[in-house]
């Protein structure tokens, strides 16, 4: 179950709890319960009550039966104030408590899944997401790792492999095909990265020893160059004396640390039409050979499997109407 579904379920439970505390016994269905506030700060919910000498006789809204309490134990001033406040439209304590719980739930969800556009949040399970704009609508598109000949079932895994130079003087890091499957229609897309929630088996390849100590801002954007039907995202050179160096066409960008383990990478300037990739720098090991590729093409067709804003995000919030909400729960 998704975080949003869990939140909606929690909301339904809380609303049901409030309705149960406000609705009286079957004998007077849907009548709001009165509150007998006692001097010790506690209270009794009653659909009706009457004073009989030195005792107060009331029908319990919780237990559905008549009960009594000494008149001297009731804080009549607080009881009358509560009834006046409710009659004047003041929020009931149950509603106030509900608001507090919902606000806490909302903040907890925001901490785990930052909002990147109205009604559009990052997924709780992490990954690499590109924020695109298609036909005026913001959309999130998941970027998959690409390394040419890697196992395609890598959604839940983070693959890592550092460059291992061979005898040749120069070796290129290439991706199959001239175009990535994901194309950004926006010239200034943001890429959100969160690899903490994904446990990778590295496809049988051991990660570099210092992989767990890498800085949070290790993600960069590179420009890919077309060559012989492929995209070149990097190259290594081996000097005659054995020194190994790497070459990438880095795009000037900024990195911002967000809540929930997310990192936002954004180009400083609009990107030209072409092919790009998000790369992970592994410290002294160089660039991770498995990258997250995408292209920039405003005229490209719609991307598949996108996440769109929730429909309710643009709709005006309904006016509060407690009697209507109670009617919805009638049988």
VOBA-1610 file (N, C-alpha, C; in pm, whole numbers, padded with zeros to 5 digits, always signed):
BEGIN
Unk+00084-00119+00000Unk+00000+00000+00000Unk+00087+00124+00000Unk+00052+00223-00084Unk+00132+00345-00096Unk+00114+00433+00027Unk+00205+00530+00045Unk+00195+00623+00157Unk+00067+00704+00148Unk+00027+00746+00025Unk-00094+00824+00011Unk-00217+00743+00047Unk-00218+00614+00009Unk-00332+00529+00043Unk-00341+00509+00194Unk-00226+00491+00259Unk-00225+00475+00404Unk-00276+00601+00472Unk-00239+00717+00417Unk-00284+00844+00475Unk-00435+00858+00464Unk-00490+00821+00345Unk-00635+00830+00328Unk-00707+00734+00422Unk-00649+00615+00442Unk-00709+00521+00536Unk-00709+00573+00677Unk-00599+00638+00714Unk-00589+00698+00848Unk-00694+00807+00865Unk-00714+00886+00759Unk-00813+00993+00764Unk-00952+00937+00785Unk-00983+00827+00713Unk-01115+00766+00726Unk-01138+00716+00867Unk-01035+00654+00926Unk-01047+00602+01063Unk-01070+00716+01161Unk-00997+00826+01144Unk-01011+00940+01235Unk-01149+01003+01223Unk-01198+01017+01101Unk-01331+01073+01082Unk-01438+00984+01144Unk-01420+00853+01131Unk-01515+00760+01190Unk-01513+00770+01341Unk-01391+00785+01397Unk-01380+00797+01543Unk-01450+00921+01593Unk-01433+01031+01521Unk-01499+01156+01562Unk-01650+01143+01552Unk-01697+01082+01442Unk-01841+01069+01424Unk-01901+00982+01534Unk-01827+00879+01573Unk-01878+00791+01679Unk-01888+00864+01811Unk-01795+00958+01838Unk-01797+01030+01964Unk-01902+01140+01964Unk-01944+01184+01842Unk-02041+01293+01835Unk-02184+01243+01818Unk-02202+01128+01756Unk-02336+01079+01728Unk-02392+01008+01850Unk-02517+01034+01882Unk-02577+00979+02004Unk-02622+00836+01982Unk-02690+00783+02082Unk-02739+00646+02079Unk-02847+00630+01974Unk-02878+00505+01933Unk-02978+00481+01830Unk-03113+00544+01860Unk-03149+00560+01989Unk-03279+00616+02024Unk-03294+00757+01972Unk-03182+00832+01953Unk-03187+00969+01900Unk-03075+00983+01799Unk-03081+00906+01692Unk-02973+00897+01593Unk-02938+01033+01537Unk-02804+01056+01518Unk-02745+01174+01457Unk-02760+01300+01544Unk-02812+01291+01664Unk-02819+01408+01752Unk-02682+01428+01816Unk-02627+01546+01810Unk-02496+01572+01868Unk-02503+01558+02020Unk-02408+01485+02075Unk-02407+01462+02218Unk-02367+01587+02294Unk-02431+01604+02409Unk-02391+01711+02499Unk-02271+01663+02579Unk-02210+01755+02649Unk-02093+01718+02727Unk-02110+01767+02870Unk-02114+01673+02963Unk-02114+01705+03106Unk-01969+01707+03153Unk-01920+01827+03180Unk-01780+01840+03219Unk-01771+01836+03372Unk-01689+01747+03421Unk-01674+01731+03565Unk-01560+01818+03617Unk-01560+01841+03746Unk-01462+01930+03807Unk-01320+01875+03802Unk-01306+01745+03784Unk-01171+01688+03775Unk-01115+01696+03633Unk-01190+01760+03540Unk-01142+01776+03403Unk-01194+01673+03306Unk-01251+01563+03356Unk-01307+01461+03268Unk-01447+01504+03224Unk-01510+01423+03140Unk-01644+01458+03094Unk-01719+01331+03056Unk-01851+01346+03049Unk-01938+01238+03005Unk-02018+01288+02886Unk-02024+01208+02778Unk-02105+01242+02662Unk-02246+01192+02686Unk-02343+01283+02673Unk-02482+01250+02702Unk-02573+01308+02595Unk-02670+01228+02550Unk-02766+01281+02453Unk-02867+01371+02522Unk-02890+01349+02650Unk-02978+01434+02730Unk-02949+01411+02877Unk-02983+01510+02957Unk-02966+01494+03101Unk-03066+01582+03174Unk-03091+01547+03301Unk-03183+01622+03384Unk-03134+01618+03528Unk-03167+01724+03603Unk-03124+01733+03743Unk-03236+01679+03830Unk-03203+01580+03913Unk-03296+01518+04008Unk-03242+01540+04149Unk-03284+01651+04212Unk-03235+01681+04345Unk-03086+01708+04343Unk-03009+01625+04415Unk-02863+01641+04422Unk-02788+01553+04323Unk-02862+01494+04230Unk-02798+01407+04133Unk-02838+01449+03991Unk-02750+01416+03896Unk-02775+01444+03755Unk-02795+01310+03685Unk-02910+01296+03622Unk-02941+01173+03549Unk-02922+01201+03400Unk-02839+01119+03331Unk-02810+01142+03191Unk-02808+01010+03114Unk-02838+01022+02981Unk-02832+00904+02895Unk-02697+00905+02824Unk-02612+00806+02855Unk-02477+00800+02802Unk-02477+00773+02652Unk-02410+00863+02577Unk-02398+00844+02431Unk-02299+00735+02398Unk-02215+00699+02493Unk-02113+00597+02469Unk-02162+00457+02504Unk-02240+00448+02613Unk-02282+00315+02661Unk-02429+00285+02633Unk-02506+00388+02590Unk-02645+00365+02553Unk-02736+00329+02669Unk-02713+00386+02787Unk-02798+00357+02900Unk-02800+00476+02996Unk-02900+00480+03083Unk-02912+00589+03180Unk-02814+00570+03294Unk-02751+00679+03332Unk-02656+00677+03443Unk-02675+00801+03528Unk-02611+00802+03644Unk-02623+00916+03734Unk-02486+00957+03786Unk-02477+01086+03825Unk-02355+01137+03884Unk-02396+01246+03984Unk-02328+01259+04096Unk-02362+01365+04192Unk-02355+01503+04127Unk-02455+01586+04153Unk-02461+01720+04096Unk-02339+01804+04136Unk-02286+01781+04254Unk-02173+01861+04305Unk-02044+01833+04228Unk-02037+01722+04151Unk-01916+01689+04077Unk-01911+01756+03940Unk-02022+01813+03896Unk-02029+01873+03763Unk-01981+02017+03767Unk-01894+02053+03673Unk-01849+02191+03656Unk-01950+02259+03563Unk-02052+02319+03622Unk-02162+02373+03542Unk-02118+02491+03456Unk-02025+02571+03505Unk-01977+02685+03426Unk-01907+02637+03298Unk-01821+02536+03311Unk-01751+02482+03195Unk-01847+02412+03101Unk-01948+02342+03157Unk-02046+02272+03075Unk-02127+02370+02991Unk-02173+02479+03054Unk-02252+02578+02981Unk-02167+02650+02876Unk-02041+02677+02908Unk-01953+02745+02813Unk-01930+02659+02690Unk-01915+02530+02714Unk-01894+02438+02601Unk-02016+02440+02509Unk-02135+02436+02565Unk-02257+02436+02484Unk-02272+02568+02408Unk-02238+02682+02472Unk-02248+02811+02405Unk-02148+02821+02290Unk-02026+02775+02314Unk-01923+02780+02209Unk-01964+02695+02089Unk-02020+02579+02117Unk-02062+02492+02008Unk-02179+02553+01931Unk-02270+02617+02003Unk-02384+02681+01938Unk-02340+02798+01852Unk-02230+02864+01891Unk-02177+02979+01815Unk-02083+02937+01702Unk-02068+02806+01683Unk-01985+02758+01572Unk-01841+02734+01608Unk-01803+02743+01735Unk-01664+02716+01774Unk-01631+02570+01751Unk-01507+02541+01719Unk-01465+02404+01691Unk-01475+02319+01817Unk-01531+02202+01801Unk-01537+02108+01913Unk-01399+02051+01941Unk-01372+02012+02067Unk-01241+01954+02098Unk-01206+01834+02011Unk-01309+01754+01972Unk-01281+01640+01885Unk-01226+01686+01751Unk-01286+01795+01698Unk-01239+01846+01568Unk-01099+01904+01580Unk-01072+01971+01691Unk-00939+02027+01712Unk-00834+01917+01719Unk-00867+01810+01792Unk-00774+01698+01804Unk-00753+01631+01668Unk-00861+01621+01589Unk-00851+01562+01456Unk-00759+01646+01368Unk-00774+01779+01375Unk-00689+01867+01295Unk-00542+01849+01331Unk-00514+01833+01460Unk-00376+01815+01504Unk-00318+01685+01449Unk-00397+01578+01454Unk-00349+01449+01406Unk-00328+01451+01254Unk-00421+01515+01183Unk-00407+01523+01038Unk-00287+01608+00998Unk-00262+01714+01073Unk-00147+01799+01043Unk-00017+01723+01068Unk-00014+01643+01176Unk+00105+01562+01203Unk+00126+01458+01093Unk+00016+01397+01045Unk+00026+01300+00936Unk+00078+01368+00810Unk+00027+01488+00782Unk+00069+01561+00662Unk+00217+01594+00666Unk+00265+01641+00780Unk+00406+01676+00792Unk+00494+01552+00780Unk+00448+01440+00835Unk+00526+01317+00825Unk+00536+01272+00680Unk+00426+01284+00604Unk+00428+01247+00463Unk+00520+01339+00384Unk+00515+01470+00413Unk+00599+01565+00342Unk+00747+01538+00368Unk+00780+01495+00492Unk+00920+01468+00524Unk+00972+01349+00443Unk+00884+01251+00415Unk+00927+01134+00340Unk+00919+01154+00190Unk+00819+01228+00146Unk+00797+01245+00002Unk+00779+01393-00030Unk+00886+01466-00058Unk+00876+01608-00087Unk+00784+01636-00206Unk+00716+01749-00200Unk+00631+01792-00311Unk+00714+01872-00410Unk+00707+01835-00538Unk+00787+01901-00641Unk+00702+01992-00729Unk+00570+01976-00722Unk+00475+02061-00794Unk+00341+02042-00724Unk+00247+02135-00741Unk+00116+02120-00676Unk+00054+01984-00706Unk+00026+01908-00600Unk-00035+01776-00616Unk+00058+01668-00665Unk+00188+01696-00672Unk+00284+01598-00727Unk+00398+01577-00628Unk+00408+01456-00576Unk+00510+01423-00476Unk+00602+01313-00527Unk+00722+01311-00472Unk+00817+01207-00506Unk+00775+01076-00440Unk+00807+00961-00501Unk+00764+00833-00444Unk+00840+00798-00317Unk+00773+00727-00231Unk+00834+00688-00103Unk+00947+00588-00121Unk+00943+00509-00229Unk+01042+00404-00249Unk+01172+00454-00310Unk+01183+00585-00336Unk+01307+00639-00388Unk+01323+00614-00536Unk+01449+00620-00583Unk+01478+00604-00724Unk+01533+00732-00784Unk+01523+00744-00916Unk+01568+00863-00988Unk+01450+00911-01072Unk+01404+01032-01046Unk+01286+01086-01110Unk+01319+01216-01182Unk+01271+01230-01305Unk+01288+01353-01382Unk+01157+01430-01381Unk+01163+01558-01345Unk+01045+01643-01344Unk+01032+01710-01481Unk+00934+01668-01557Unk+00911+01718-01692Unk+00785+01805-01692Unk+00766+01880-01800Unk+00642+01955-01823Unk+00595+01921-01964Unk+00478+01856-01971Unk+00425+01813-02100Unk+00286+01873-02118Unk+00270+01951-02225Unk+00144+02019-02254Unk+00095+02100-02134Unk+00190+02167-02070Unk+00157+02255-01958Unk+00138+02185-01825Unk+00151+02054-01821Unk+00129+01979-01697Unk+00260+01923-01644Unk+00292+01944-01515Unk+00413+01883-01458Unk+00395+01733-01444Unk+00499+01657-01474Unk+00494+01511-01466Unk+00627+01458-01415Unk+00621+01352-01338Unk+00741+01282-01295Unk+00760+01158-01381Unk+00883+01140-01430Unk+00916+01023-01512Unk+01034+00952-01447Unk+01020+00823-01422Unk+01129+00748-01360Unk+01238+00718-01462Unk+01362+00742-01424Unk+01477+00708-01507Unk+01535+00575-01460Unk+01557+00484-01555Unk+01616+00355-01524Unk+01766+00359-01552Unk+01841+00280-01476Unk+01985+00271-01502Unk+02011+00205-01637Unk+02112+00254-01704Unk+02147+00203-01836Unk+02298+00184-01842Unk+02338+00067-01887Unk+02481+00040-01901Unk+02510-00044-02023Unk+02418-00044-02118Unk+02441-00118-02240Unk+02394-00261-02233Unk+02462-00344-02156Unk+02431-00487-02153Unk+02394-00534-02013Unk+02337-00447-01930Unk+02303-00487-01794Unk+02168-00555-01790Unk+02139-00623-01681Unk+02009-00686-01658Unk+01903-00577-01652Unk+01797-00590-01730Unk+01696-00485-01735Unk+01609-00482-01611Unk+01605-00588-01532Unk+01523-00590-01411Unk+01600-00526-01297Unk+01616-00393-01304Unk+01701-00324-01206Unk+01626-00219-01127Unk+01492-00223-01132Unk+01415-00117-01068Unk+01444-00107-00919Unk+01460-00221-00851Unk+01481-00218-00707Unk+01628-00225-00670Unk+01715-00218-00770Unk+01857-00232-00743Unk+01934-00110-00792Unk+02045-00081-00725Unk+02136+00024-00769Unk+02264-00045-00812Unk+02293-00041-00940Unk+02410-00109-00993Unk+02530-00015-00991Unk+02645-00069-00952Unk+02767+00010-00950Unk+02882-00074-01004Unk+02963-00009-01087Unk+03087-00070-01136Unk+03178+00042-01181Unk+03299+00044-01129Unk+03394+00147-01167Unk+03467+00106-01295Unk+03522+00205-01365Unk+03596+00179-01488Unk+03719+00092-01460Unk+03735-00011-01539Unk+03851-00100-01527Unk+03931-00092-01656Unk+04030-00004-01665Unk+04100+00018-01792Unk+04171-00108-01841Unk+04171-00120-01973Unk+04242-00232-02034Unk+04366-00179-02103Unk+04423-00258-02189Unk+04552-00221-02245Unk+04545-00104-02343Unk+04424-00078-02400Unk+04415+00030-02498Unk+04439+00165-02434Unk+04484+00259-02515Unk+04515+00392-02463Unk+04390+00471-02432Unk+04275+00442-02498Unk+04152+00514-02472Unk+04033+00421-02482Unk+03941+00436-02388Unk+03824+00350-02382Unk+03702+00437-02355Unk+03596+00423-02432Unk+03478+00505-02416Unk+03369+00430-02340Unk+03286+00506-02268Unk+03170+00451-02198Unk+03049+00483-02285Unk+02987+00380-02341Unk+02884+00399-02443Unk+02750+00339-02401Unk+02644+00400-02453Unk+02509+00350-02435Unk+02453+00313-02572Unk+02376+00206-02577Unk+02319+00161-02703Unk+02214+00259-02753Unk+02212+00281-02885Unk+02109+00366-02945Unk+02145+00513-02941Unk+02077+00589-03026Unk+02104+00733-03034Unk+02016+00816-02941Unk+01909+00754-02889Unk+01815+00830-02806Unk+01774+00749-02683Unk+01759+00819-02571Unk+01709+00757-02448Unk+01559+00735-02460Unk+01508+00640-02383Unk+01364+00614-02384Unk+01285+00731-02326Unk+01343+00798-02227Unk+01276+00912-02164Unk+01326+01041-02227Unk+01234+01123-02274Unk+01267+01251-02333Unk+01200+01362-02254Unk+01278+01461-02213Unk+01224+01576-02141Unk+01173+01678-02241Unk+01050+01723-02221Unk+00993+01827-02306Unk+01031+01965-02254Unk+01079+01970-02131Unk+01124+02095-02070Unk+01274+02110-02091Unk+01318+02230-02125Unk+01461+02253-02147Unk+01538+02266-02017Unk+01466+02284-01907Unk+01532+02299-01777Unk+01471+02201-01678Unk+01491+02071-01700Unk+01433+01972-01609Unk+01513+01961-01480Unk+01444+01919-01375Unk+01512+01885-01250Unk+01511+01734-01234Unk+01620+01680-01181Unk+01630+01536-01159Unk+01643+01513-01009Unk+01558+01426-00955Unk+01558+01396-00812Unk+01611+01255-00791Unk+01711+01244-00704Unk+01780+01116-00683Unk+01769+01076-00536Unk+01729+00952-00513Unk+01727+00896-00378Unk+01758+00748-00389Unk+01883+00712-00359Unk+01925+00572-00368Unk+01925+00503-00233Unk+01893+00577-00127Unk+01896+00519+00007Unk+01792+00410+00025Unk+01674+00426-00038Unk+01566+00330-00020Unk+01580+00207-00108Unk+01680+00206-00196Unk+01696+00095-00288Unk+01818+00011-00250Unk+01795-00116-00228Unk+01901-00208-00191Unk+01947-00284-00314Unk+02063-00255-00362Unk+02109-00317-00486Unk+02196-00438-00462Unk+02183-00535-00551Unk+02275-00649-00547Unk+02392-00627-00642Unk+02393-00507-00711Unk+02502-00468-00800Unk+02525-00565-00915Unk+02425-00648-00943Unk+02436-00739-01057Unk+02555-00832-01046Unk+02594-00863-00922Unk+02709-00950-00904Unk+02841-00876-00903Unk+02835-00744-00922Unk+02957-00664-00923Unk+02972-00595-00788Unk+03084-00613-00724Unk+03107-00554-00593Unk+03123-00403-00605Unk+03058-00326-00515Unk+03072-00181-00520Unk+03210-00140-00473Unk+03254-00020-00506Unk+03384+00026-00459Unk+03387+00031-00307Unk+03505+00011-00246Unk+03514+00004-00100Unk+03458+00126-00030Unk+03473+00245-00086Unk+03431+00366-00017Unk+03291+00408-00057Unk+03213+00316-00119Unk+03082+00355-00173Unk+02989+00409-00064Unk+03001+00355+00057Unk+02913+00399+00163Unk+02953+00535+00220Unk+03067+00588+00181Unk+03114+00714+00235Unk+03110+00826+00131Unk+03043+00805+00021Unk+03040+00903-00086Unk+02953+01023-00046Unk+02987+01143-00092Unk+02910+01263-00057Unk+02773+01263-00123Unk+02680+01335-00063Unk+02544+01338-00113Unk+02534+01409-00249Unk+02627+01501-00276Unk+02620+01577-00401Unk+02709+01517-00510Unk+02717+01384-00515Unk+02805+01316-00611Unk+02739+01297-00748Unk+02617+01343-00765Unk+02545+01320-00891Unk+02563+01440-00984Unk+02599+01411-01108Unk+02625+01514-01208Unk+02544+01484-01335Unk+02530+01585-01419Unk+02467+01568-01550Unk+02574+01581-01657Unk+02578+01487-01749Unk+02675+01493-01858Unk+02602+01498-01992Unk+02666+01557-02090Unk+02613+01561-02226Unk+02669+01441-02301Unk+02581+01366-02366Unk+02624+01249-02442Unk+02651+01288-02587Unk+02751+01226-02645Unk+02789+01253-02783Unk+02755+01132-02871Unk+02693+01158-02986Unk+02656+01050-03078Unk+02779+00999-03153Unk+02791+00866-03164Unk+02903+00806-03235Unk+02866+00665-03278Unk+02863+00642-03408Unk+02840+00508-03463Unk+02713+00444-03407Unk+02605+00521-03402Unk+02478+00467-03356Unk+02468+00448-03206Unk+02563+00504-03130Unk+02561+00492-02985Unk+02578+00631-02922Unk+02563+00635-02791Unk+02584+00760-02716Unk+02704+00743-02624Unk+02800+00829-02636Unk+02920+00824-02553Unk+02902+00921-02437Unk+02905+00870-02314Unk+02885+00954-02196Unk+03015+00979-02120Unk+03121+00916-02160Unk+03248+00936-02092Unk+03358+00857-02159Unk+03481+00887-02121Unk+03596+00816-02177Unk+03707+00812-02075Unk+03794+00712-02089Unk+03913+00704-02002Unk+04037+00704-02091Unk+04139+00761-02036Unk+04267+00761-02106Unk+04373+00700-02016Unk+04460+00620-02078Unk+04569+00558-02004Unk+04700+00612-02059Unk+04771+00685-01974Unk+04898+00742-02018Unk+05003+00632-02032Unk+05111+00662-02102Unk+05216+00561-02124Unk+05280+00518-01993Unk+05273+00604-01891Unk+05332+00567-01763Unk+05228+00505-01668Unk+05108+00477-01720Unk+05009+00402-01642Unk+04903+00485-01573Unk+04911+00618-01574Unk+04810+00699-01506Unk+04679+00696-01584Unk+04568+00679-01508Unk+04436+00670-01568Unk+04359+00799-01539Unk+04298+00856-01642Unk+04217+00976-01625Unk+04085+00958-01699Unk+03983+01034-01657Unk+03851+01024-01717Unk+03812+01155-01781Unk+03727+01145-01883Unk+03675+01264-01948Unk+03523+01255-01955Unk+03456+01358-01910Unk+03312+01369-01924Unk+03280+01513-01963Unk+03170+01529-02035Unk+03124+01662-02072Unk+03019+01704-01971Unk+03066+01752-01854Unk+02974+01788-01747Unk+02892+01912-01783Unk+02765+01909-01745Unk+02677+02024-01761Unk+02678+02101-01629Unk+02704+02231-01628Unk+02700+02308-01503Unk+02563+02293-01437Unk+02563+02251-01314Unk+02437+02225-01245Unk+02453+02251-01096Unk+02342+02255-01026Unk+02342+02272-00881Unk+02281+02148-00817Unk+02323+02118-00694Unk+02267+02006-00619Unk+02211+02059-00488Unk+02092+02013-00455Unk+02024+02058-00333Unk+01977+01937-00255Unk+02005+01936-00126Unk+01966+01825-00040Unk+01825+01849+00014Unk+01735+01753-00010Unk+01596+01764+00034Unk+01570+01664+00147Unk+01449+01668+00201Unk+01412+01575+00307Unk+01392+01436+00249Unk+01393+01336+00338Unk+01367+01198+00296Unk+01479+01134+00218Unk+01600+01193+00219Unk+01713+01134+00147Unk+01721+01175+00001Unk+01639+01268-00043Unk+01638+01309-00184Unk+01741+01416-00213Unk+01797+01412-00333Unk+01890+01514-00382Unk+01835+01567-00515Unk+01823+01697-00525Unk+01772+01761-00646Unk+01889+01815-00728Unk+01899+01771-00854Unk+02004+01816-00945Unk+01938+01895-01058Unk+01982+02021-01076Unk+01919+02108-01175Unk+02025+02178-01259Unk+02013+02175-01390Unk+02108+02250-01475Unk+02099+02399-01445Unk+02213+02468-01456Unk+02213+02612-01431Unk+02154+02689-01549Unk+02159+02631-01667Unk+02106+02695-01787Unk+02019+02595-01862Unk+01923+02643-01942Unk+01841+02550-02023Unk+01930+02461-02110Unk+01891+02335-02122Unk+01969+02239-02198Unk+01934+02247-02347Unk+02037+02229-02428Unk+02015+02225-02573Unk+01948+02093-02611Unk+01887+02091-02728Unk+01831+01968-02781Unk+01941+01862-02790Unk+01917+01744-02735Unk+02019+01640-02738Unk+02001+01536-02630Unk+02107+01457-02606Unk+02103+01345-02513Unk+02193+01371-02393Unk+02146+01325-02275Unk+02216+01351-02150Unk+02208+01228-02060Unk+02277+01236-01948Unk+02271+01128-01850Unk+02308+01184-01713Unk+02244+01129-01611Unk+02284+01157-01473Unk+02385+01051-01433Unk+02502+01094-01388Unk+02607+01000-01352Unk+02639+01013-01204Unk+02687+00904-01148Unk+02727+00899-01007Unk+02880+00892-01000Unk+02941+00987-00934Unk+03085+00989-00920Unk+03125+00911-00795Unk+03212+00814-00812Unk+03251+00722-00704Unk+03387+00757-00644Unk+03412+00884-00628Unk+03539+00924-00567Unk+03658+00887-00653Unk+03758+00827-00593Unk+03880+00790-00664Unk+03854+00684-00770Unk+03743+00611-00757Unk+03711+00508-00855Unk+03659+00567-00986Unk+03628+00696-00985Unk+03579+00759-01107Unk+03429+00751-01119Unk+03381+00743-01241Unk+03238+00745-01270Unk+03178+00605-01268Unk+03059+00594-01209Unk+02985+00469-01215Unk+02944+00443-01360Unk+02973+00324-01410Unk+02943+00291-01549Unk+02793+00282-01575Unk+02714+00260-01473Unk+02569+00251-01490Unk+02510+00389-01464Unk+02447+00446-01566Unk+02399+00584-01559Unk+02247+00587-01578Unk+02187+00704-01558Unk+02044+00725-01579Unk+02030+00822-01696Unk+01994+00772-01813Unk+01997+00853-01934Unk+01860+00914-01967Unk+01865+01029-02033Unk+01744+01097-02081Unk+01783+01191-02193Unk+01685+01235-02268Unk+01708+01332-02374Unk+01627+01457-02352Unk+01656+01561-02428Unk+01578+01685-02424Unk+01527+01711-02565Unk+01395+01707-02579Unk+01332+01727-02709Unk+01188+01774-02686Unk+01162+01904-02699Unk+01026+01955-02677Unk+00923+01894-02771Unk+00965+01844-02887Unk+00872+01787-02985Unk+00853+01637-02970Unk+00914+01576-02870Unk+00904+01431-02852Unk+00763+01392-02811Unk+00721+01269-02842Unk+00588+01224-02796Unk+00586+01210-02645Unk+00467+01187-02592Unk+00451+01175-02447Unk+00531+01057-02394Unk+00587+01073-02276Unk+00657+00963-02210Unk+00556+00863-02156Unk+00599+00739-02143Unk+00514+00634-02089Unk+00534+00626-01938Unk+00433+00577-01868Unk+00441+00550-01723Unk+00485+00674-01645Unk+00410+00781-01659Unk+00442+00904-01586Unk+00351+00916-01465Unk+00395+00995-01368Unk+00313+01027-01251Unk+00263+01169-01266Unk+00131+01185-01265Unk+00069+01315-01284Unk+00017+01369-01151Unk-00008+01500-01144Unk-00063+01557-01020Unk-00198+01496-00988Unk-00229+01487-00860Unk-00359+01437-00820Unk-00466+01533-00866Unk-00579+01479-00908Unk-00687+01563-00962Unk-00738+01662-00860Unk-00736+01623-00732Unk-00789+01710-00627Unk-00701+01830-00600Unk-00575+01826-00652Unk-00484+01935-00621Unk-00529+02066-00680Unk-00591+02064-00801Unk-00634+02187-00865Unk-00779+02223-00835Unk-00852+02131-00773Unk-00992+02159-00742Unk-01003+02237-00613Unk-01099+02334-00604Unk-01115+02411-00481Unk-01161+02323-00368Unk-01112+02352-00249Unk-01151+02273-00133Unk-01297+02299-00099Unk-01375+02195-00069Unk-01515+02215-00037Unk-01532+02289+00094Unk-01641+02365+00103Unk-01669+02437+00226Unk-01705+02337+00335Unk-01656+02359+00458Unk-01689+02267+00567Unk-01838+02265+00592Unk-01894+02148+00606Unk-02037+02133+00626Unk-02060+02008+00709Unk-02052+02024+00839Unk-02057+01908+00928Unk-02187+01828+00916Unk-02305+01894+00907Unk-02427+01814+00894Unk-02426+01725+00772Unk-02373+01775+00658Unk-02368+01693+00536Unk-02278+01572+00556Unk-02164+01592+00623Unk-02072+01481+00647Unk-02138+01375+00733Unk-02220+01418+00830Unk-02288+01321+00914Unk-02392+01244+00832Unk-02461+01313+00740Unk-02561+01246+00659Unk-02499+01138+00572Unk-02375+01161+00526Unk-02308+01062+00442Unk-02288+00932+00515Unk-02284+00939+00649Unk-02258+00817+00725Unk-02386+00750+00771Unk-02503+00805+00732Unk-02627+00742+00770Unk-02651+00616+00688Unk-02717+00525+00745Unk-02751+00400+00676Unk-02901+00394+00651
//
